[in-house]
Amino acid sequence: MVEENIFGMRLLAARKQAGLSQDGLVDLLDGRISKTAIARYERGIMEPRPEYVQLLANALKQSMDYFYRPMTISISQIEFRKNESLGLKKQEMIRERIAAYTERYMILENLLNQNTEFDRPLAGNLITSIEDIENCAEQLHIDWNLGLKPLGPVMSMLEEKGIKVLEIEATEKFQGFSAMVEEKYPFIVVRAGDTAERRRLTALHELGHLVLNFDKSLDENIVENYCTSFAAAVLIPRSVVYRELGPYRTDISKKELGIIKDRYGISAIAFILRAGNLGILPKPRMINLIVMARKDKYELHIGSNQLVDHPDRFEQLLASAISEGRVSLTKAAELAQLDLNTLMNNYLNND
């Protein structure tokens, strides 16, 4: 029975969220709990003593209550496309983090009665060519009333549309994930260490995977390229590119690239590729500009690099729940995955 092994399922989920094997958890505990005991706990064969629960909670940075709360979201309810470069263990870790974050997010939404629903845009689209991508990006601007001015914070925009966004620490091999939880809650995961411009492009790339219907004959690499093209086209539609550059250019200076990068929140490389793919820049010059931009993988030599764009709805909900007394500080700290002192410093008035 599932309810008979709540502790075991919670322990397994917490261990995988931390990216630990059973041996790794034993090492983290300095051998105070054996691998055999951990395996028995996870399988529901044995219940740990309270002092061992505390050890596990401290090691895995969870509250003791966490281990006894019924599971509401499991990784079996999460679907996302494969990313072979990450390896199965890393994918499993990300799935568990998505499940845990979704659960905490939904607890807050329910407490405040502020649940959001995802109304999927671009209904009935079918992508067979790059022209379809351009048309869908333009239609999204219409459907979401985005206009043709530079977009504001992309992460907040996506969250307002019912898409949960999570930033995680990951290696540079990680390029972002999109997922559906319980077939109705869309989720986008981006790498926290990337620049704001790169995270915006990644988030919209993942939006492409969520809302675009690709012809089944398209190669996987083409689909990935089309999603990147969709992201760039949402950040700066082709009519805006023509407005900024004109119909044809022989060159673009680093200064101009920096201005456009800052104005539209798009990386220099993504914009250079966009100008080349639209036929505005000749291919040889496009390649030379990309080589120039790649002299610094963070593009710190181009533009002001002052852009800030992070998902913030979860933090706003948590702050509201604390202010309105809907949640205890201890519970709030658990939801935020912070210790109590850090939570109080971050969320309470210090007058």
C-alpha positions as CSV (number, residue, x, y, z in Angstrom):
1,M,0.0,0.0,0.0
2,V,1.4,3.4,-1.0
3,E,0.3,5.1,2.3
4,E,2.2,2.4,4.3
5,N,5.5,3.6,2.9
6,I,5.2,7.4,3.0
7,F,8.5,7.7,4.8
8,G,10.3,5.4,2.4
9,M,9.1,7.3,-0.7
10,R,9.9,10.6,0.9
11,L,13.4,9.4,1.8
12,L,14.0,8.1,-1.7
13,A,12.7,11.4,-3.3
14,A,14.9,13.5,-1.0
15,R,18.0,11.5,-1.7
16,K,17.5,11.7,-5.4
17,Q,16.8,15.5,-5.2
18,A,20.2,15.8,-3.6
19,G,21.7,13.7,-6.4
20,L,23.0,11.1,-3.9
21,S,23.3,7.3,-4.2
22,Q,22.7,5.3,-1.1
23,D,26.5,5.0,-0.6
24,G,26.7,8.8,-1.0
25,L,24.1,9.3,1.7
26,V,26.0,7.0,4.0
27,D,29.1,9.0,3.5
28,L,27.2,12.3,4.1
29,L,26.0,10.7,7.4
30,D,29.6,9.7,8.3
31,G,28.4,6.1,8.4
32,R,26.0,6.7,11.3
33,I,23.3,4.9,9.3
34,S,24.2,1.9,7.2
35,K,23.4,1.4,3.5
36,T,21.4,-1.7,4.4
37,A,19.3,0.4,6.8
38,I,18.7,3.1,4.2
39,A,17.6,0.5,1.7
40,R,15.2,-1.0,4.2
41,Y,13.8,2.4,5.0
42,E,13.2,3.2,1.3
43,R,11.5,-0.1,0.7
44,G,9.3,0.2,3.7
45,I,10.7,-2.8,5.4
46,M,11.9,-0.9,8.5
47,E,11.0,2.4,10.2
48,P,13.9,4.5,11.6
49,R,14.1,5.6,15.1
50,P,13.3,9.4,15.7
51,E,17.0,10.3,16.2
52,Y,17.8,8.7,12.8
53,V,15.0,10.6,11.1
54,Q,16.6,13.8,12.5
55,L,20.0,12.7,11.1
56,L,18.4,12.1,7.7
57,A,16.5,15.3,7.8
58,N,19.6,17.3,8.6
59,A,21.7,15.6,6.0
60,L,19.1,16.0,3.2
61,K,18.1,19.5,4.3
62,Q,14.5,18.6,4.9
63,S,12.2,19.0,7.9
64,M,11.2,16.0,9.9
65,D,7.5,16.6,8.9
66,Y,8.5,16.3,5.2
67,F,9.1,12.6,5.6
68,Y,5.6,11.9,6.9
69,R,3.5,14.1,4.5
70,P,1.6,12.1,2.0
71,M,3.0,12.3,-1.6
72,T,0.9,14.5,-3.9
73,I,3.3,14.7,-6.9
74,S,5.5,11.9,-8.1
75,I,8.1,11.6,-10.9
76,S,5.8,9.2,-12.7
77,Q,3.5,12.2,-13.2
78,I,6.2,14.2,-14.9
79,E,7.0,13.9,-18.6
80,F,9.9,15.6,-20.3
81,R,12.0,14.9,-23.3
82,K,15.3,13.1,-23.0
83,N,18.6,14.8,-22.6
84,E,21.3,12.1,-23.1
85,S,24.2,14.4,-22.2
86,L,22.9,14.6,-18.6
87,G,22.8,10.9,-17.8
88,L,20.0,9.1,-16.1
89,K,21.0,10.0,-12.6
90,K,21.0,13.7,-13.3
91,Q,17.7,13.5,-15.1
92,E,16.3,11.6,-12.2
93,M,17.5,14.3,-9.8
94,I,15.9,17.0,-11.9
95,R,12.6,15.1,-12.1
96,E,12.6,14.8,-8.3
97,R,13.4,18.5,-7.9
98,I,10.5,19.4,-10.2
99,A,8.1,17.2,-8.2
100,A,9.2,18.7,-4.9
101,Y,9.1,22.3,-6.2
102,T,5.7,21.7,-7.8
103,E,4.3,20.3,-4.6
104,R,5.6,23.3,-2.5
105,Y,4.3,25.7,-5.2
106,M,0.8,24.1,-5.2
107,I,0.7,24.2,-1.4
108,L,1.2,28.0,-1.5
109,E,-1.3,28.5,-4.3
110,N,-3.9,26.5,-2.4
111,L,-3.2,28.4,0.8
112,L,-3.8,31.7,-0.9
113,N,-6.4,30.5,-3.4
114,Q,-4.3,31.8,-6.3
115,N,-4.1,28.8,-8.5
116,T,-3.1,29.5,-12.1
117,E,-4.3,27.6,-15.2
118,F,-2.4,27.2,-18.4
119,D,-4.4,28.2,-21.4
120,R,-2.2,26.8,-24.2
121,P,-1.7,29.3,-27.0
122,L,-1.3,28.6,-30.8
123,A,-3.9,25.9,-30.9
124,G,-3.9,23.7,-33.9
125,N,-0.4,24.8,-35.2
126,L,1.7,22.4,-37.2
127,I,5.4,23.1,-37.7
128,T,6.9,21.9,-41.0
129,S,9.2,24.8,-41.9
130,I,11.0,27.9,-40.4
131,E,8.3,30.1,-41.9
132,D,5.8,28.3,-39.6
133,I,8.1,29.2,-36.7
134,E,8.1,32.9,-37.6
135,N,4.3,32.9,-38.0
136,C,3.8,31.2,-34.6
137,A,6.1,33.7,-32.9
138,E,4.1,36.5,-34.4
139,Q,0.8,34.9,-33.4
140,L,2.0,34.4,-29.8
141,H,2.7,38.2,-29.6
142,I,-0.9,38.7,-30.7
143,D,-2.4,36.0,-28.4
144,W,-0.5,37.2,-25.4
145,N,-0.8,40.9,-26.2
146,L,3.0,41.4,-26.2
147,G,3.1,44.1,-28.8
148,L,6.3,44.9,-30.7
149,K,8.2,46.6,-27.9
150,P,11.0,44.9,-26.0
151,L,9.7,42.2,-23.7
152,G,10.0,42.8,-19.9
153,P,10.9,39.9,-17.6
154,V,10.3,36.7,-19.5
155,M,10.2,34.4,-16.4
156,S,7.5,36.5,-14.8
157,M,5.5,36.6,-18.1
158,L,5.6,32.8,-18.3
159,E,4.5,32.4,-14.7
160,E,1.6,34.8,-15.3
161,K,0.5,32.5,-18.1
162,G,0.4,29.5,-15.7
163,I,3.9,28.0,-16.5
164,K,6.0,27.3,-13.4
165,V,9.6,28.2,-13.8
166,L,12.5,26.7,-11.8
167,E,16.2,27.7,-11.8
168,I,18.6,24.9,-10.8
169,E,22.3,24.7,-10.3
170,A,23.6,22.4,-13.1
171,T,26.7,21.8,-15.3
172,E,27.0,23.7,-18.6
173,K,25.8,20.5,-20.4
174,F,22.4,21.3,-19.1
175,Q,20.4,23.3,-21.6
176,G,17.0,23.4,-19.9
177,F,14.0,21.1,-19.7
178,S,10.3,21.4,-20.1
179,A,7.8,19.1,-18.4
180,M,4.2,18.5,-17.8
181,V,3.1,17.5,-14.3
182,E,-0.1,15.5,-14.1
183,E,-0.6,16.3,-17.8
184,K,-1.9,19.8,-17.0
185,Y,0.8,21.8,-15.1
186,P,3.6,23.0,-17.5
187,F,7.0,23.4,-16.1
188,I,10.2,25.0,-17.4
189,V,13.6,24.5,-15.9
190,V,16.6,26.7,-16.7
191,R,20.2,26.7,-15.5
192,A,20.8,29.3,-12.7
193,G,24.4,29.9,-13.8
194,D,23.6,31.1,-17.3
195,T,23.4,34.8,-18.2
196,A,20.0,36.5,-18.1
197,E,19.9,36.6,-21.9
198,R,20.7,32.9,-22.2
199,R,18.1,32.0,-19.6
200,R,15.4,34.0,-21.4
201,L,16.3,32.3,-24.7
202,T,16.3,28.9,-23.0
203,A,13.0,29.5,-21.3
204,L,11.3,30.5,-24.6
205,H,13.0,27.5,-26.3
206,E,11.3,25.3,-23.8
207,L,8.0,27.1,-24.3
208,G,8.4,26.1,-28.0
209,H,8.6,22.4,-26.9
210,L,5.4,22.9,-24.8
211,V,3.2,24.7,-27.4
212,L,4.5,23.8,-30.9
213,N,3.3,20.7,-32.7
214,F,6.1,19.5,-34.9
215,D,5.6,17.4,-38.0
216,K,6.7,13.9,-37.1
217,S,9.0,13.7,-40.1
218,L,11.3,16.4,-38.7
219,D,14.6,15.3,-37.4
220,E,15.2,15.9,-33.6
221,N,18.1,18.3,-34.3
222,I,15.8,20.3,-36.6
223,V,13.2,20.5,-33.9
224,E,15.8,21.8,-31.4
225,N,17.0,24.4,-33.9
226,Y,13.4,25.4,-34.6
227,C,12.7,25.8,-30.9
228,T,15.7,28.1,-30.6
229,S,14.6,30.1,-33.7
230,F,11.1,30.4,-32.1
231,A,12.7,31.7,-28.8
232,A,14.7,34.4,-30.7
233,A,11.6,35.3,-32.8
234,V,9.6,35.8,-29.7
235,L,12.3,38.0,-28.1
236,I,12.6,40.1,-31.3
237,P,10.0,39.5,-34.1
238,R,11.3,39.7,-37.6
239,S,9.5,43.0,-38.3
240,V,11.4,44.5,-35.4
241,V,14.7,43.1,-36.7
242,Y,14.0,44.8,-40.0
243,R,13.1,48.0,-38.2
244,E,16.3,47.9,-36.2
245,L,18.7,46.9,-39.0
246,G,16.9,47.6,-42.3
247,P,16.6,45.0,-45.1
248,Y,20.3,44.4,-45.7
249,R,23.5,45.1,-43.8
250,T,27.2,44.4,-44.6
251,D,28.2,44.7,-41.0
252,I,27.1,45.3,-37.4
253,S,29.4,46.9,-34.9
254,K,30.0,45.6,-31.4
255,K,28.5,48.8,-30.0
256,E,25.3,48.3,-32.0
257,L,25.1,44.7,-30.9
258,G,25.5,45.8,-27.3
259,I,22.6,48.3,-27.6
260,I,20.3,45.7,-29.2
261,K,21.4,43.0,-26.6
262,D,20.5,45.4,-23.7
263,R,17.3,46.7,-25.3
264,Y,15.7,43.3,-26.2
265,G,17.4,41.0,-23.7
266,I,18.7,38.7,-26.3
267,S,22.3,37.4,-26.5
268,A,24.5,38.9,-29.2
269,I,25.1,35.4,-30.7
270,A,21.3,34.7,-30.9
271,F,20.7,38.1,-32.5
272,I,23.6,37.7,-35.0
273,L,22.2,34.3,-36.0
274,R,18.7,35.8,-36.3
275,A,20.0,38.6,-38.6
276,G,21.9,36.0,-40.7
277,N,18.9,33.6,-41.0
278,L,16.6,36.4,-42.0
279,G,19.0,37.2,-44.9
280,I,20.0,40.6,-43.5
281,L,23.6,39.7,-42.8
282,P,25.8,37.9,-45.3
283,K,26.8,34.5,-44.0
284,P,30.6,35.1,-44.0
285,R,30.1,38.3,-41.8
286,M,27.6,36.5,-39.6
287,I,30.3,33.8,-38.9
288,N,33.0,36.4,-38.2
289,L,30.7,38.2,-35.7
290,I,29.9,35.0,-34.0
291,V,33.6,34.3,-33.6
292,M,34.0,37.7,-32.1
293,A,31.1,37.3,-29.7
294,R,32.4,33.9,-28.5
295,K,35.7,35.4,-27.3
296,D,33.9,35.5,-23.9
297,K,31.3,32.8,-23.4
298,Y,29.3,35.2,-21.1
299,E,29.6,38.0,-23.7
300,L,30.8,40.4,-21.0
301,H,32.6,42.4,-23.7
302,I,29.3,43.2,-25.4
303,G,26.6,45.5,-23.9
304,S,26.1,46.5,-20.3
305,N,25.2,43.1,-18.9
306,Q,22.9,44.6,-16.3
307,L,19.8,42.6,-17.3
308,V,18.0,40.8,-14.4
309,D,15.3,38.2,-15.1
310,H,14.4,35.5,-12.6
311,P,11.2,33.6,-11.8
312,D,9.7,35.4,-8.7
313,R,6.0,34.2,-8.3
314,F,6.9,31.5,-5.8
315,E,8.7,34.1,-3.6
316,Q,5.8,36.6,-3.9
317,L,3.3,33.9,-2.9
318,L,5.5,32.9,0.1
319,A,5.9,36.6,1.2
320,S,2.1,37.1,0.9
321,A,1.4,33.9,2.9
322,I,3.7,35.0,5.7
323,S,2.3,38.6,5.7
324,E,-1.3,37.3,5.9
325,G,-0.5,34.7,8.6
326,R,-1.5,31.9,6.3
327,V,1.6,29.9,7.1
328,S,3.8,29.5,10.2
329,L,7.4,30.6,9.9
330,T,8.6,27.1,10.4
331,K,6.4,25.9,7.5
332,A,7.4,28.8,5.4
333,A,11.1,27.9,5.9
334,E,10.3,24.4,4.8
335,L,8.5,25.6,1.7
336,A,11.3,28.0,0.8
337,Q,14.0,25.4,1.6
338,L,15.7,27.9,3.9
339,D,16.8,27.8,7.5
340,L,14.6,29.8,9.8
341,N,17.1,32.7,10.3
342,T,17.6,33.1,6.6
343,L,13.9,33.1,6.0
344,M,13.3,35.8,8.7
345,N,16.1,38.0,7.2
346,N,14.7,37.6,3.7
347,Y,11.0,37.8,4.3
348,L,10.3,39.7,7.5
349,N,10.3,43.5,7.9
350,N,13.4,44.7,9.8
351,D,12.0,48.0,11.1
